[in-house]
Amino acid sequence: MRAFFKRNHHTETPDGPLLSRFRRSEDGATIVEFGFVALPFFALLMAIIETGLMFFAGQTLETAVGNAARMIRTGQAQAQGFDEDRFREQVCTIAGLILDCEGKLKLDVKVFPDFESIDLTPGIGEDGEVDDAGFGFQPGHGSDIVVVRAFYNWPIFTNFMASLDSGGGSHLLTATVAFRNEPFPW
């Protein structure tokens, strides 16, 4: 008799057996709670991954430009007759692993009379693209002051990164190296 009473206990509530069981059941609580936090969690996770990739790409660009600029500073690029395409290949041997060197990488190598006259402001258009109209490749001669700049529009995918947007759904990565060439004779 006792087992019968426990089994049919639900029928004695004023709400009825179905509503009473639904209120006491906690079978799907974990799924519902995860549903509340899943979207913010995965959005934050994607933003963290995208930030990490962007910093990795920026550091890769800095390393590639620094290594290629060293060839200009030591005179190796001038001795080997580097032009802009060959210099781009040198940068892309490292940066090409993560960056689209053919489409988005813009390089500027210029000689300046002194360090005070260096102007590093890039012209950025309405679309967020770098205006490379005045860019060129002038590696200079021995003891010249040279500035090597590289620009790359890194695409942004998550909305959390919109504050970094330089226009067109991308973040502008830059790498700059300013130096005086070694006193080589050519």
N, C-alpha and C positions, 0 to 999 in steps of 0.2 A: 504494500500500500504506500509506503514511504517513497519507493522508486517511482510509482505512478504519479504521486503528488509533485515530485521534483521535475519530472518530465513534462507535465502539463501545467507547471507553474506560470508559464507565459500567458496562458489563457485567462488567468485571474486578474490581470492588470486592466485598468479601465481603457487604456489606449489600444488594446488589441495585441495579438501575438507578434505580428510583423513589425509594427512600429517599435515595440519594446525591444525586440532583438536588434533592430537597426541602431537604436541609441546606444546599446551596450557593446556593439561590435567595434573592434579596433583593427580589423584585418587589413584595411586599405589605408590606414593613417600614414604609414611611411611613404607610400606612393604619392599621396596627396601633398604631404610636406615636401617631398623631393620636387614635385611639380612646381611648387612656389619658389624654390631656390634654384632650380635647374637653369632657367634662362639667364638670370644674373650671373650664376656661377660660370656657365660656358662662355658668356660674353666677356667676362673678366679674364677667363683663361685664354681666350683668343687674343685679347688685347695684350696680355703678358707675352704671349708667343710672338705676336707681331712686333712689339717693342723690342724684344730680344733679337729678332731677325733684322730689324732696322739698325740697331746698334752694331750688330755683326757686319752688316753691309757697309755701314759708315767706317768702321775700323778697317775693313778690307780695302775700301777705297783709299783711306789714309795711308795704309801700308804700301799699296801698289803705286800711288803717286810719289811717296817718299823714296821708294826704291828706284823708280824711273828717273826722278829728279836727281838722284845721286849720280846717274850716268851723265847727265848734263853738267853737274857741278865738277866732276872729275875730268871732263873733256872726252869721255868715251863716246858719247853720242855724236859730238862734232867730228871726232876722228873717224867714226864709222859712217858718216854722212846721213845721219838720221833726218828724215823729214817727218811731217805730222803723222802720216800713216804708220811709219815704223815706230814712232814714239807711242802711238796708241796701242800698237801690238805689245809693246813692252809693258804698258800699264795693264793691258788685258790679260797678260799671262797669269797675273794674280787675281785681279778684279773680275775677270771673265768667268770665274767659277760661280759667282753669285749675282753678278750684274750683267745686264744686256748691253754689252759694249758697242754693238753695232748701231743700235737705235737711239739710246738715250744718253750715253756718255758724251759730254762736251769738255774739250780741253783747251786751255789757253796758256801759252808760254810766251812771256814778254821780257824784254830788257828795259831796265830803268836807269836813269843817270845817277840816282842816289836813293837811299832808303826812305827819305822824307817824301819823295814824289810818288810813291807807290799808292795806287788807288785800287782797292779791292772790292768795290761795290759792283755786283753784277747787275745788268739791266734785266729786270724780270717783267715780262709782259702780263697782260690781263689774264691770260690763260694759265699763268703760273710757270710757263716755260722760260728758260734763260735765253735772252736775246744774245746770240753769239755773233752778231754782225762785226764787232771789232776784235774778235778773237783771231789769234794767229799762232805761228810757231817760230819763235826767235830764240834759239838757245844761247846766243851770245858767244863771246870770245873769252879768253883768259881774263880774270879779274872783273868781269862784268857782273852787275847785280841783276839777278833773274828771279822772276816769280812764276811758279807753275801752279795753275789752278785747274781743278776738275769739278764738274757739276753733274749730278745725276738725280733725276726725279724718281724717287722710290714710291711705288704705288701703296696707297693706304686702303685697307679693306674694312676695318671695323670703325664704327661710329665714335668709339671712345677716343680714337686718335684724330678726330676732326680738328682739334685745337692745333695740331701740328701741320695742318693742310696748307700748303703754299699755293694752292689753286689747282684745279683740274684733278682733284682726288689723289694728290701725291705730296710727298714731303721732300724738299730739296736737300740732298746730301752734298756737302762740299768738302774738298780737301785742298789745302793751300800750303805751299812750301816756298819760302823766300830765302835766298842765299846769295853769296858772292861766289862766283866761279873761282876755282883754284887758278893760280897764275900759270896756266899751261901756255905754250908758245903759239898755238893756232887759234 
